[in-house]
Amino acid sequence: MVLGVDIGATRTKLGLVRLQDAQLVWRQIVPTPREATAEAFLAWLQRTIREALQGAAVEGIGIGIAGFVDPEGTLVHSPNMPQLQQLPLQRWLGEHFPFPVVVDNDANVAAWAEYRLGAAQDVSECLYVTVGTGVGGALILGGRLWRGVHGGAGEIGHVVVDLTASEHAGVPPFRIGVLEEYVGQAALLRCAQGMVARYPDSVLASRPITLEALAEAYGAGDEAARECLAWAAWVLGLGLVSALALVDVEVAVLGGGIVEAFPGFVPAVHATVRHRALPALANRVQLRSAQFGVWAGVLGAALLVGECPTSGDTHHA
């Protein structure tokens, strides 16, 4: 049994995974202390893991976390939790728990689950994109996670899609005009608020605008919600077109909370890709919905531990 942990900016998912059949035998979701200092975050993480391990025979711990993770398992930077910088998570956890530990980017571990057992298990190369609080990405090339030299490969959320965006106070330059600022959850809610002004009869005009409310309105055919999702799908499609021109894979897997909430999102993204991609790629690339949904990160983190049995090299699949 391996404990998989998927730390997002909003929620942290934990699960005990039986490696023999890759089954989640226990699962839990807890709030992430997004504003906690590094010291408080580590104390929370240790306490949360110990509570999850009570009474379980565990062989290792796998962690996926939103942010830039280097090959040593150090969280270099987290865009949504900027106070967590240069945090040596893998080394720190290895000092506090007596079994192998692997720490990687949350999109990487989710991609690994989809490649090993899910939507991309029939190919050796794929691009994985997760759309939730932000936009993350990962690459599988030649049957291996392709992390790049510093661990930053696949970060499609930071592809620049708006050349007209200008720098302004309070926003770091690396976030100006990038895909994540137009497609992530916060961007969708901003879009919905703007659409209400254009569609005053929208059901969204009479209630607080949340992702759940937007999903309900979308399912009911609300024009404001539909136009908002069409915009997001178009922008994400353009980001994918750029990525596919670089890596030339035939399968892209889309996952995350927004993909789960809006069933028509993936086909809309695919329509943009077919329209705008290089002709040699447009009709061949397949866009698939992730199979494991929001639990892909937990499963993938556990699978990485199972395939890297010693703590000294657990970070490299």
C-alpha positions, 0 to 999 in steps of 0.5 A: 500500500502507498499513500498518494497525496495531491496538494492543490491550491484549494484542496488536498486529496489523499488516498491509500492505493493498493499497488497490486491492482491500483485500487484506491482503498481509502480517500479523503479531501481536506482544505489546503492551508493556502496562506500558511507560512512554510513552517506552518505548511510543513507542520500541517502536511506532517500532521495530515499524513500521519493521520492518514497513515494510522493503522495502514501498512504503507510502503511509501508516500507519493506527493504531487503539488501545484508548482515548479518542482526540481529533480530533487523534489524541492518545491522551487516556486508555487504560483498560487502559494508564493510564500512556499519557495525553495521548500525541500519537500522530498528531503524533509519528508524523507527525514520524517517518515521511514519509507521511500518518498517521491515529490513531483509536480501535480500535473506530472503525477496525474499524467503518469496515472493516465499514461500507465492505466488511463486515457493514454495507456495505448500510446508512448507519447502524450501531452496531459493538460489539467484545467482547474484552479490554474492550468498545468501540463505534463509530457510523456515522451518515449514512455517516460515523464519528460521533466526537462533540465530543471523540472519545468517541461510541459508547463502549458499554462505559462504559454503566452496567448495575449501579446497585447497584455501589459505589465501592471502592479501586483502581477508578476511578469511571468503571469502576464498574458499567459494561458492560465490567466484566461482559462483557469477557474478565476478567469472563468468566473471573471468571464461569467461576471462580465457576460452577465452585463451582456445577458441580463436575463441570464440565471447567473444574474440572480445568484452568486457566481461560483463554478457550480452555478456556472456549471448548472447554467451551462447545463441548462443552456444559459447563453452567458455560461455557454459563451464564457465556456466557448471563449475559454475553450478557444483560448485553450485550443490555441495554447494546445496548437502551439504546444502540439507544433513543438512536441508533435504528439497524437494524443492530448489528455485533458483533465481537472475540475473544469473538464469534469464540470463541463461535458462539452468543453473537450469537444469545443477545444478539439474544434479549435485545434482542428481549425488552427493546427498545422494541417499535418497535425490537425486531423490526426491529433486526438483529444481525450478526457482524463479517465481518473478525474480529480483522483488522477494525481493521488493514483499517479503519485502512488504509482511513481513510488511503486516504480521507484522503490528506494528513497535515493532515486524515487523522484525519477521515474 
